[in-house]
């Protein structure tokens, strides 16, 4: 049962009292014993930090905690010796008392920077610069999305750390980090994510900062920020000063034909330039539907392909706009444009499946999942789900797993959107209408409703409406398939992936790791086979026909192993510089990641399509641990130079394979 406001206030009062009591006891402890007795304070502090209002309450007490000796005998006792890089990594990678001490240390630095506390060896400017550097290094913890490393290492502490970093940012201000923040926004938008709530928060923060009296940013960066702000709040002349939706609608009614065409062109251009959709965009679309339907192609920014699809299915597209495209669901406009550009309406079952989705009644469970997980969905869950379906169909590689461990289900939704969009809509219909998805594993039917009755749903956050409704069912089925393979002595993905994802998954299966021992019995043979299956120089220049599921060993920026992660191999091709790269879909919300030892995952600038990640072939293979292939198309004994295979093995040995027996 959720806490009421009074319950929340009482809980905060109890937690702060525990901190105060522990602080008083620590203050009375002899100096030589403070380090040992600080554990009680840190545990009380940890509990307070988990409360939504815990960080401000703790900040009010940081002076007393410091005087009581909470830092005595620790690495934080002398703040002038601390290093921003180590502090930033501590927040992302540390656990337990180390993490809490770092949080307290930064609150102490805020107090010094604000002048409410002093320190003999650290002045206010130095404290502020230190915090600004930590914030710059941890921008994703402030606004998200976080990487796989942070998600795994922080676990249940992630919301606590994010609240802490946002509080620090609010106190210090964004002046020191505004340039990096603008660059971060463009970097994320280059991937064209479906869920952009966190990006809008970032842009709003930039807009507020630029509108304040704080020192400005360089002109080039300011122009980049203005493009973002205008795309969201004023993309055209008719709404450039952000007049409000009602005023904009009145202005449209008084515009002449030329002005309306300019509005349509401006909206389409701003949307495709940034990947963001302004709340004014749906207002224009609804106006155009009634008054000037010929403006829709320009407003959607369509090419000849999209215009043809719109011309063939006008009634369906118009109904989708009327039912799903509102200011609250504005981002689905970009998905609608992508849906038309992909030409998937020409696939026989897709249009009827969308008509079914338009009229689909929601069961109580699906409605509640939307209300609980999608901001604003309580007003019109059906519209939000329809908008979500449009977005997923238009942006197959824009899906993200959110702050949850559901990479397999997110990958499946993306693959179905790419390979089998009508099946995706079938899954959505079963989950939303029937609260039951039925799949088959080796001839046996699996009912997600029966499985969910036995196993609790995993919490889901920062996800799209389709994921909110479908992922609980898909997770239940996926885990049941894995459970049925548990006693076979081999990696269950060998059997699960083809049954779960679809017929196009190669029945050949190669794994680098011995499941029983964790050793790598034939890494050289594994690498050679991948060359023979996927490298165009050794497989007869055969392209990837259908995206294939694969598994990578994710490593952090130091190259240390983090965990296994599901990805999709989209294609293998040469980049603009002639380097053979593997282009893949990573369901993690943000795919630009540093995997250590020079392995930097790229999402733009190397021939990537929106939403793709890429690595040079050898670097990708050095982190790969399972892949599927068609045995009939494998090139046997490909003549790969020994130097290339040795490079792959060395990269693996110095990262995730360190400490494993390699043969």
C-alpha positions as CSV (number, residue, x, y, z in Angstrom):
1,X,0.0,0.0,0.0
2,X,1.4,3.4,-1.0
3,X,2.2,6.0,1.7
4,X,-0.2,8.9,2.0
5,X,1.3,12.4,2.4
6,X,0.9,12.2,6.2
7,X,2.6,8.7,6.3
8,X,5.4,10.0,4.2
9,X,5.9,13.0,6.5
10,X,5.9,10.7,9.5
11,X,8.4,8.4,7.9
12,X,10.7,11.2,7.2
13,X,10.5,12.5,10.7
14,X,11.3,9.0,12.1
15,X,14.3,8.6,9.7
16,X,15.7,12.0,10.5
17,X,15.4,11.3,14.2
18,X,17.4,8.1,13.8
19,X,20.1,10.1,12.1
20,X,20.1,12.7,14.8
21,X,20.3,10.1,17.6
22,X,23.1,8.2,15.9
23,X,25.0,11.5,15.3
24,X,24.8,12.4,18.9
25,X,26.1,9.0,20.0
26,X,29.0,9.4,17.5
27,X,29.8,12.9,18.8
28,X,30.2,11.4,22.3
29,X,32.5,8.6,21.1
30,X,36.3,9.0,21.6
31,X,38.2,10.1,18.5
32,X,40.1,6.8,18.2
33,X,36.9,4.8,18.0
34,X,34.8,7.1,15.7
35,X,35.7,5.1,12.5
36,X,34.3,1.9,14.1
37,X,31.2,3.5,15.5
38,X,30.3,5.5,12.3
39,X,28.6,2.4,10.9
40,X,25.4,3.2,12.8
41,X,25.3,6.7,11.5
42,X,25.9,5.5,7.9
43,X,23.1,2.9,8.1
44,X,20.7,5.6,9.5
45,X,21.9,7.9,6.7
46,X,21.3,5.2,4.0
47,X,17.8,4.7,5.2
48,X,17.1,8.5,5.1
49,X,18.6,8.8,1.6
50,X,16.0,6.2,0.3
51,X,13.2,8.6,1.3
52,X,12.1,10.9,-1.6
53,X,12.8,14.0,0.6
54,X,15.8,12.5,2.4
55,X,18.6,14.4,0.6
56,X,17.5,17.9,1.6
57,X,16.9,16.7,5.2
58,X,20.4,15.2,5.3
59,X,21.9,18.3,3.9
60,X,20.5,20.3,6.8
61,X,22.5,17.9,9.1
62,X,25.8,17.7,7.2
63,X,27.5,20.2,9.5
64,X,26.6,18.2,12.7
65,X,27.6,14.9,11.1
66,X,30.9,16.3,10.0
67,X,31.6,17.7,13.5
68,X,30.6,14.4,15.1
69,X,33.3,12.7,13.1
70,X,31.5,10.7,10.4
71,X,34.6,11.1,8.1
72,X,37.2,10.4,10.8
73,X,39.7,7.7,9.8
74,X,38.2,7.4,6.3
75,X,39.5,8.4,2.8
76,X,37.1,11.4,3.0
77,X,38.6,12.9,6.2
78,X,40.7,15.3,4.1
79,X,38.5,16.7,1.3
80,X,41.4,18.6,-0.3
81,X,42.9,15.3,-1.3
82,X,39.8,14.0,-3.1
83,X,39.8,13.6,-6.9
84,X,36.6,14.3,-9.0
85,X,37.2,11.3,-11.3
86,X,37.4,8.9,-8.3
87,X,34.4,10.5,-6.7
88,X,32.3,10.1,-9.8
89,X,33.2,6.5,-10.2
90,X,32.5,5.8,-6.5
91,X,28.9,7.0,-7.0
92,X,28.5,4.7,-10.0
93,X,30.3,1.6,-8.8
94,X,30.5,1.6,-5.0
95,X,28.2,-0.1,-2.6
96,X,27.1,0.1,1.1
97,X,29.1,2.4,3.4
98,X,31.5,3.6,0.7
99,X,28.6,4.9,-1.4
100,X,27.0,6.6,1.6
101,X,30.3,8.3,2.6
102,X,30.7,9.7,-0.9
103,X,27.1,11.1,-0.8
104,X,27.9,12.7,2.5
105,X,31.2,14.1,1.2
106,X,29.5,15.8,-1.7
107,X,26.9,17.3,0.6
108,X,29.7,18.7,2.8
109,X,31.3,20.2,-0.3
110,X,27.9,21.8,-1.2
111,X,27.8,23.4,2.2
112,X,31.4,24.7,1.8
113,X,30.6,26.0,-1.7
114,X,27.4,27.7,-0.4
115,X,29.3,29.3,2.5
116,X,27.2,27.5,5.2
117,X,30.3,25.5,6.3
118,X,34.0,26.1,6.2
119,X,37.1,24.1,6.0
120,X,40.7,25.1,6.7
121,X,42.2,23.6,3.6
122,X,39.3,23.9,1.1
123,X,37.7,27.2,-0.1
124,X,34.2,27.7,-1.7
125,X,35.4,28.1,-5.3
126,X,37.5,24.9,-5.1
127,X,34.5,23.0,-3.7
128,X,32.2,24.3,-6.4
129,X,34.7,23.4,-9.2
130,X,35.1,19.9,-7.7
131,X,31.3,19.3,-7.6
132,X,30.9,20.7,-11.1
133,X,33.4,18.2,-12.4
134,X,31.7,15.3,-10.7
135,X,28.3,16.4,-12.1
136,X,29.8,16.6,-15.6
137,X,31.2,13.1,-15.3
138,X,27.8,11.9,-14.0
139,X,25.3,13.6,-16.3
140,X,23.5,10.4,-16.9
141,X,22.9,9.9,-13.2
142,X,21.3,13.3,-13.1
143,X,19.0,13.0,-16.1
144,X,19.4,9.4,-17.3
145,X,19.4,7.1,-19.1
146,X,22.1,5.1,-17.3
147,X,24.4,2.5,-18.8
148,X,24.3,-1.2,-18.2
149,X,27.3,-0.9,-15.8
150,X,25.6,1.7,-13.6
151,X,22.4,-0.3,-13.6
152,X,24.1,-3.5,-12.5
153,X,26.4,-2.0,-10.0
154,X,24.0,0.4,-8.3
155,X,21.0,-2.0,-8.4
156,X,18.4,-0.8,-5.9
157,X,20.5,2.2,-5.0
158,X,20.1,3.8,-8.4
159,X,17.0,6.0,-7.6
160,X,18.7,7.1,-4.4
161,X,21.9,8.1,-6.2
162,X,20.0,9.9,-8.9
163,X,18.0,12.0,-6.4
164,X,21.3,12.8,-4.7
165,X,23.0,14.0,-7.9
166,X,20.0,16.1,-8.9
167,X,20.0,17.8,-5.5
168,X,23.7,18.6,-5.9
169,X,23.0,20.0,-9.4
170,X,20.2,22.2,-8.1
171,X,22.4,23.6,-5.4
172,X,25.5,24.1,-7.5
173,X,23.7,25.2,-10.7
174,X,24.3,24.1,-14.2
175,X,26.7,26.9,-15.2
176,X,29.8,24.7,-15.0
177,X,28.3,21.8,-16.9
178,X,25.9,23.4,-19.3
179,X,28.1,22.9,-22.4
180,X,28.5,19.2,-21.6
181,X,24.8,18.9,-20.9
182,X,23.9,20.3,-24.4
183,X,26.3,17.9,-26.0
184,X,24.8,15.1,-24.0
185,X,21.3,15.9,-25.3
186,X,22.4,15.8,-28.9
187,X,24.3,12.6,-28.4
188,X,21.2,10.9,-26.9
189,X,18.9,12.3,-29.6
190,X,21.1,10.9,-32.3
191,X,19.9,7.5,-31.3
192,X,16.3,8.5,-31.7
193,X,14.8,6.9,-28.6
194,X,11.1,6.3,-28.2
195,X,11.0,7.5,-24.6
196,X,12.2,11.1,-24.4
197,X,10.9,12.3,-21.1
198,X,14.4,12.6,-19.6
199,X,15.6,14.5,-22.7
200,X,12.8,17.0,-22.4
201,X,13.8,17.5,-18.7
202,X,17.3,18.2,-19.8
203,X,16.2,20.7,-22.5
204,X,14.0,22.5,-20.0
205,X,16.9,22.8,-17.6
206,X,19.0,24.3,-20.4
207,X,16.2,26.7,-21.3
208,X,15.8,27.9,-17.7
209,X,19.6,28.4,-17.4
210,X,19.9,30.3,-20.7
211,X,16.9,32.5,-19.6
212,X,18.6,33.3,-16.3
213,X,21.2,35.9,-15.4
214,X,23.9,33.2,-15.1
215,X,27.1,33.4,-17.3
216,X,26.4,32.4,-20.9
217,X,27.8,29.6,-23.0
218,X,29.8,29.8,-26.2
219,X,27.8,31.0,-29.2
220,X,28.2,27.6,-31.0
221,X,26.9,25.7,-28.1
222,X,24.1,28.3,-27.5
223,X,22.9,27.8,-31.1
224,X,22.8,24.1,-30.5
225,X,20.7,24.7,-27.4
226,X,18.4,27.1,-29.2
227,X,17.7,24.5,-31.9
228,X,16.7,22.0,-29.2
229,X,14.5,24.5,-27.3
230,X,12.8,25.8,-30.4
231,X,12.1,22.3,-31.7
232,X,10.3,21.6,-28.4
233,X,8.7,24.9,-27.5
234,X,8.5,27.0,-30.7
235,X,9.4,25.2,-34.0
236,X,7.6,27.6,-36.3
237,X,6.8,31.3,-36.7
238,X,3.2,30.7,-35.5
239,X,4.4,29.4,-32.1
240,X,8.0,30.6,-31.8
241,X,7.3,32.5,-28.5
242,X,5.5,29.4,-27.0
243,X,2.1,31.1,-26.8
244,X,0.1,28.1,-25.6
245,X,-1.9,25.5,-27.5
246,X,-5.2,27.3,-27.5
247,X,-3.6,30.5,-28.9
248,X,-1.8,28.5,-31.6
249,X,-5.0,26.9,-32.7
250,X,-6.6,30.3,-33.0
251,X,-3.7,31.5,-35.1
252,X,-3.9,28.6,-37.5
253,X,-7.5,29.4,-38.2
254,X,-6.5,32.9,-39.4
255,X,-3.4,31.9,-41.5
256,X,-3.4,32.0,-45.3
257,X,-2.3,29.1,-47.5
258,X,1.4,30.2,-47.7
259,X,1.6,30.6,-43.9
260,X,0.1,27.2,-43.3
261,X,2.5,25.5,-45.7
262,X,5.4,27.2,-43.9
263,X,4.1,25.9,-40.6
264,X,3.9,22.4,-42.0
265,X,7.4,22.5,-43.4
266,X,8.8,24.0,-40.2
267,X,7.2,21.4,-38.0
268,X,8.4,18.5,-40.2
269,X,11.9,20.0,-40.5
270,X,12.3,20.5,-36.7
271,X,11.1,17.0,-35.9
272,X,13.5,15.3,-38.3
273,X,16.3,17.6,-37.3
274,X,16.2,16.6,-33.6
275,X,13.9,13.6,-33.3
276,X,11.8,15.6,-30.9
277,X,8.1,16.5,-31.4
278,X,6.7,19.7,-30.1
279,X,3.3,19.7,-28.4
280,X,2.2,22.2,-31.1
281,X,2.7,19.6,-33.8
282,X,-0.5,17.5,-33.0
283,X,-2.5,20.8,-32.9
284,X,-1.4,21.4,-36.5
285,X,-2.1,17.9,-37.6
286,X,-5.6,17.9,-36.3
287,X,-6.2,21.3,-37.9
288,X,-4.8,20.0,-41.2
289,X,-7.0,16.9,-41.1
290,X,-10.1,19.1,-41.1
291,X,-9.0,22.0,-43.2
292,X,-6.0,21.1,-45.4
293,X,-5.2,17.4,-45.6
294,X,-2.7,18.0,-48.4
295,X,-0.4,19.6,-45.8
296,X,0.0,16.3,-43.9
297,X,3.0,15.0,-45.9
298,X,4.9,18.2,-45.3
299,X,4.0,18.3,-41.6
300,X,5.2,14.7,-41.3
301,X,8.4,15.4,-43.3
302,X,7.6,12.4,-45.6
303,X,9.6,11.3,-48.7
304,X,8.0,9.9,-51.8
305,X,7.8,6.5,-50.0
306,X,5.9,7.9,-47.1
307,X,3.7,10.0,-49.3
308,X,2.7,6.9,-51.3
309,X,1.9,5.0,-48.2
310,X,-0.2,7.9,-46.9
311,X,-2.0,8.1,-50.2
312,X,-2.8,4.4,-50.2
313,X,-4.1,4.3,-46.6
314,X,-5.5,7.8,-45.9
315,X,-8.4,6.7,-43.7
316,X,-6.3,4.5,-41.5
317,X,-3.6,7.3,-41.0
318,X,-6.2,9.9,-40.4
319,X,-7.9,7.7,-37.8
320,X,-4.5,7.0,-36.1
321,X,-4.0,10.8,-35.8
322,X,-7.4,11.4,-34.4
323,X,-7.3,8.6,-31.9
324,X,-3.6,8.6,-30.8
325,X,-1.9,11.9,-31.7
326,X,-2.4,14.5,-29.0
327,X,-0.1,17.0,-27.3
328,X,0.3,14.5,-24.4
329,X,1.4,11.8,-26.9
330,X,3.2,14.2,-29.4
331,X,6.3,12.0,-29.7
332,X,4.2,9.4,-31.6
333,X,4.2,11.8,-34.6
334,X,7.8,10.9,-35.3
335,X,6.8,7.2,-35.0
336,X,4.0,7.7,-37.4
337,X,6.3,9.3,-40.0
338,X,8.7,6.3,-39.5
339,X,5.9,3.8,-39.9
340,X,4.9,5.4,-43.2
341,X,8.5,5.6,-44.4
342,X,9.1,2.0,-43.6
343,X,6.3,1.0,-46.0
344,X,5.0,-1.7,-43.6
345,X,1.4,-0.8,-44.4
346,X,1.9,-2.6,-47.7
347,X,2.4,-5.9,-45.7
348,X,-1.1,-7.4,-45.9
349,X,-1.8,-8.0,-42.2
350,X,-0.5,-4.7,-40.8
351,X,-3.3,-2.4,-41.7
352,X,-6.0,-4.7,-40.4
353,X,-4.0,-5.2,-37.2
354,X,-3.8,-1.5,-36.7
355,X,-7.5,-1.2,-37.2
356,X,-7.9,-3.8,-34.5
357,X,-5.6,-1.8,-32.2
358,X,-7.6,1.3,-32.8
359,X,-10.7,-0.3,-31.4
360,X,-9.0,-2.6,-28.9
361,X,-10.7,-2.7,-25.4
362,X,-8.2,-2.9,-22.5
363,X,-8.5,-5.3,-19.7
364,X,-8.2,-4.0,-16.2
365,X,-4.7,-5.3,-15.7
366,X,-3.3,-3.7,-18.8
367,X,-5.0,-0.4,-18.0
368,X,-3.4,-0.5,-14.5
369,X,0.0,-1.2,-15.9
370,X,-0.3,1.8,-18.2
371,X,-1.6,4.1,-15.4
372,X,1.2,2.9,-13.0
373,X,4.1,3.2,-15.5
374,X,3.3,5.8,-18.1
375,X,3.0,9.5,-16.9
376,X,-0.3,10.9,-18.0
377,X,-1.8,7.6,-19.2
378,X,-4.5,7.7,-16.5
379,X,-6.4,10.2,-18.7
380,X,-6.6,8.0,-21.8
381,X,-4.8,4.6,-21.5
382,X,-6.2,3.4,-24.9
383,X,-4.7,6.5,-26.7
384,X,-1.4,6.1,-25.0
385,X,-1.1,2.4,-25.9
386,X,-2.1,3.2,-29.6
387,X,0.5,6.0,-29.7
388,X,3.1,3.6,-28.2
389,X,2.3,1.0,-30.9
390,X,2.8,3.6,-33.6
391,X,6.1,4.7,-32.1
392,X,7.4,1.1,-31.8
393,X,6.4,0.3,-35.4
394,X,8.0,3.5,-36.6
395,X,11.2,3.2,-34.5
396,X,12.2,-0.4,-34.1
397,X,15.6,0.5,-32.9
398,X,14.4,3.3,-30.6
399,X,13.1,0.9,-28.0
400,X,14.7,0.8,-24.6
401,X,14.6,-1.6,-21.6
402,X,14.2,1.3,-19.2
403,X,15.5,1.0,-15.6
404,X,14.9,-2.7,-15.5
405,X,16.7,-6.0,-16.4
406,X,14.4,-6.9,-19.3
407,X,16.9,-6.7,-22.2
408,X,15.6,-9.9,-23.8
409,X,12.0,-8.8,-24.0
410,X,13.0,-5.3,-25.3
411,X,15.1,-7.0,-27.9
412,X,12.2,-9.2,-28.9
413,X,9.8,-6.3,-29.4
414,X,12.4,-4.5,-31.5
415,X,13.0,-7.6,-33.7
416,X,9.3,-8.2,-34.2
417,X,8.8,-4.6,-35.2
418,X,11.6,-5.0,-37.8
419,X,10.8,-8.5,-39.0
420,X,7.2,-9.3,-38.3
421,X,5.2,-6.1,-37.3
422,X,1.8,-7.8,-37.5
423,X,3.0,-10.4,-34.9
424,X,4.1,-7.5,-32.7
425,X,0.6,-6.1,-32.9
426,X,-0.8,-9.6,-32.1
427,X,1.3,-9.7,-28.9
428,X,0.1,-6.3,-27.9
429,X,-3.5,-7.3,-28.5
430,X,-3.2,-10.5,-26.5
431,X,-1.5,-8.7,-23.6
432,X,-3.8,-5.6,-23.6
433,X,-7.1,-7.2,-24.3
434,X,-6.8,-10.7,-22.8
435,X,-4.1,-10.3,-20.2
436,X,-2.6,-13.5,-21.6
437,X,0.1,-14.1,-24.2
438,X,0.3,-17.7,-25.4
439,X,3.6,-18.9,-26.9
440,X,4.9,-22.4,-27.7
441,X,8.1,-24.0,-26.7
442,X,9.0,-27.4,-28.3
443,X,5.3,-28.1,-29.0
444,X,4.0,-27.1,-25.5
445,X,1.8,-24.1,-25.0
446,X,2.9,-21.5,-22.4
447,X,0.3,-19.2,-21.0
448,X,1.7,-16.0,-19.5
449,X,-1.4,-15.5,-17.4
450,X,-0.7,-18.8,-15.7
451,X,3.0,-18.0,-15.2
452,X,2.3,-14.5,-13.8
453,X,0.0,-16.1,-11.3
454,X,3.0,-18.0,-9.9
455,X,5.8,-15.5,-10.3
456,X,5.7,-11.8,-9.4
457,X,6.2,-9.1,-12.1
458,X,9.6,-7.3,-12.1
459,X,9.3,-3.5,-11.6
460,X,9.5,-1.5,-14.8
461,X,10.4,2.2,-15.1
462,X,11.1,4.7,-17.9
463,X,9.5,2.5,-20.6
464,X,7.2,3.0,-23.5
465,X,3.4,2.0,-23.4
466,X,3.9,-1.2,-25.4
467,X,6.6,-2.4,-23.1
468,X,4.5,-1.5,-20.1
469,X,1.7,-3.8,-21.2
470,X,3.7,-6.6,-23.0
471,X,7.0,-7.0,-21.2
472,X,5.5,-8.6,-18.0
473,X,4.0,-11.4,-20.2
474,X,7.1,-11.7,-22.4
475,X,9.4,-11.9,-19.4
476,X,7.3,-14.7,-17.8
477,X,7.4,-16.7,-21.0
478,X,11.1,-16.2,-21.6
479,X,12.0,-17.2,-18.0
480,X,9.8,-20.3,-18.3
481,X,11.5,-21.4,-21.5
482,X,14.8,-20.9,-19.7
483,X,13.7,-22.9,-16.7
484,X,12.7,-25.8,-19.0
485,X,16.2,-25.9,-20.4
486,X,18.0,-25.6,-17.0
487,X,19.0,-29.3,-16.8
488,X,20.4,-29.7,-20.3
489,X,24.0,-28.8,-19.4
490,X,24.3,-26.1,-22.1
491,X,23.4,-22.5,-22.4
492,X,19.5,-22.3,-22.7
493,X,19.7,-19.6,-25.4
494,X,20.5,-22.4,-27.9
495,X,16.8,-23.5,-27.7
496,X,15.1,-20.4,-26.3
497,X,16.1,-17.8,-28.8
498,X,14.7,-19.5,-31.9
499,X,11.4,-20.4,-30.1
500,X,11.0,-17.0,-28.4
501,X,12.0,-14.7,-31.3
502,X,10.9,-16.4,-34.5
503,X,11.7,-18.7,-37.4
504,X,14.4,-16.4,-38.8
505,X,16.8,-17.0,-35.9
506,X,19.6,-19.2,-37.1
507,X,19.4,-22.8,-35.7
508,X,23.2,-22.9,-35.6
509,X,24.5,-21.8,-32.2
510,X,28.0,-21.0,-31.1
511,X,29.1,-20.2,-27.5
512,X,32.5,-19.2,-26.3
513,X,32.0,-20.1,-22.7
514,X,31.7,-23.6,-21.1
515,X,28.6,-23.3,-19.0
516,X,29.8,-25.7,-16.3
517,X,33.3,-24.2,-15.7
518,X,33.2,-20.7,-17.1
519,X,36.3,-21.5,-19.2
520,X,36.8,-20.7,-22.8
521,X,37.6,-24.0,-24.4
522,X,38.0,-22.9,-28.0
523,X,37.9,-19.1,-28.3
524,X,40.0,-19.3,-31.5
525,X,37.4,-21.6,-33.1
526,X,34.6,-19.4,-31.9
527,X,36.2,-16.3,-33.4
528,X,36.9,-18.1,-36.7
529,X,33.3,-19.3,-37.0
530,X,32.0,-15.8,-36.5
531,X,34.2,-14.5,-39.3
532,X,33.0,-17.3,-41.5
533,X,29.4,-16.5,-40.8
534,X,29.3,-12.7,-40.6
535,X,32.4,-11.0,-42.1
536,X,31.7,-10.1,-45.7
537,X,35.3,-10.7,-46.6
538,X,35.1,-14.4,-45.5
539,X,31.5,-15.4,-45.9
540,X,31.1,-14.8,-49.7
541,X,29.9,-11.2,-49.0
542,X,26.6,-12.5,-47.8
543,X,24.6,-9.8,-45.9
544,X,22.6,-10.3,-42.7
545,X,19.1,-11.0,-44.0
546,X,17.2,-11.0,-40.7
547,X,18.6,-9.4,-37.5
548,X,20.0,-12.1,-35.3
549,X,20.0,-12.3,-31.5
550,X,23.4,-12.5,-29.8
551,X,24.9,-12.1,-26.4
552,X,27.8,-9.9,-25.3
553,X,29.9,-9.7,-22.2
554,X,29.5,-6.1,-21.1
555,X,32.5,-4.5,-19.5
556,X,33.0,-1.2,-17.8
557,X,35.4,1.6,-18.7
558,X,38.2,-0.3,-17.0
559,X,37.5,-3.5,-19.0
560,X,36.2,-5.4,-16.0
561,X,33.3,-7.8,-16.6
562,X,29.9,-6.4,-15.7
563,X,27.4,-9.1,-16.9
564,X,25.8,-10.8,-19.9
565,X,23.6,-8.7,-22.2
566,X,21.2,-9.4,-25.0
567,X,21.7,-7.5,-28.3
568,X,20.7,-7.9,-31.9
569,X,23.2,-8.1,-34.8
570,X,21.5,-5.8,-37.4
571,X,24.2,-5.8,-40.2
572,X,27.9,-6.0,-41.0
573,X,29.3,-3.5,-43.4
574,X,32.1,-1.1,-44.1
575,X,32.0,2.4,-42.6
576,X,32.8,5.6,-44.4
577,X,36.5,5.0,-43.7
578,X,36.5,1.5,-45.1
579,X,36.5,-0.3,-41.7
580,X,34.4,-3.4,-41.4
581,X,32.0,-2.8,-38.5
582,X,29.2,-4.8,-36.8
583,X,26.1,-2.6,-36.5
584,X,23.9,-3.8,-33.6
585,X,20.9,-2.9,-31.6
586,X,21.4,-2.5,-27.9
587,X,18.2,-2.4,-25.9
588,X,19.9,-0.5,-23.1
589,X,18.5,3.0,-23.2
590,X,21.8,4.6,-24.1
591,X,24.1,2.7,-26.4
592,X,27.2,5.0,-26.4
593,X,29.3,3.1,-23.9
594,X,32.9,2.8,-22.9
595,X,33.7,-1.0,-22.7
596,X,37.3,-0.4,-21.7
597,X,40.7,-0.9,-23.3
598,X,39.8,1.4,-26.2
599,X,36.5,-0.4,-27.1
600,X,34.2,2.6,-27.4
601,X,30.7,1.8,-28.7
602,X,29.7,4.3,-31.3
603,X,26.2,5.5,-32.2
604,X,26.9,8.1,-34.9
605,X,29.6,9.2,-37.2
606,X,30.5,5.7,-38.4
607,X,27.7,5.0,-40.8
608,X,25.1,4.1,-38.1
609,X,21.4,4.4,-38.8
610,X,19.4,6.0,-36.0
611,X,19.3,3.6,-33.0
612,X,22.2,1.4,-34.1
613,X,25.4,0.9,-32.2
614,X,28.6,-0.2,-33.9
615,X,32.1,-1.4,-33.3
616,X,34.9,-2.5,-35.6
617,X,34.5,-6.2,-36.3
618,X,37.4,-7.4,-34.1
619,X,36.4,-5.2,-31.2
620,X,32.8,-6.4,-31.3
621,X,33.9,-10.0,-31.6
622,X,36.2,-9.6,-28.5
623,X,33.1,-8.9,-26.4
624,X,30.8,-11.5,-28.1
625,X,30.1,-14.7,-26.3
626,X,27.1,-16.3,-28.1
627,X,25.7,-16.0,-31.6
628,X,23.3,-17.7,-34.0
629,X,23.9,-18.6,-37.6
630,X,22.5,-20.7,-40.5
631,X,24.8,-23.8,-40.8
632,X,24.0,-24.1,-44.5
633,X,25.5,-20.6,-45.1
634,X,28.5,-20.9,-42.9
635,X,31.9,-20.6,-44.7
636,X,34.0,-23.4,-43.2
637,X,37.6,-22.8,-42.3
638,X,37.7,-19.1,-43.4
639,X,41.3,-17.9,-44.2
640,X,41.3,-15.3,-41.4
641,X,44.9,-13.9,-40.8
642,X,46.3,-15.2,-37.5
643,X,47.0,-11.6,-36.5
644,X,43.3,-10.7,-36.5
645,X,42.3,-13.7,-34.5
646,X,45.1,-13.0,-32.0
647,X,43.9,-9.4,-31.6
648,X,40.4,-10.6,-30.8
649,X,41.8,-13.1,-28.2
650,X,44.0,-10.5,-26.6
651,X,41.1,-8.0,-26.3
652,X,39.0,-10.7,-24.6
653,X,41.8,-11.9,-22.4
654,X,42.4,-8.3,-21.1
655,X,38.8,-7.7,-20.3
656,X,35.9,-10.0,-19.5
657,X,37.9,-13.2,-20.1
658,X,40.6,-12.2,-17.5
659,X,40.9,-15.0,-15.0
660,X,39.1,-17.6,-17.2
661,X,40.9,-20.6,-18.6
662,X,41.5,-20.0,-22.3
663,X,42.4,-22.9,-24.6
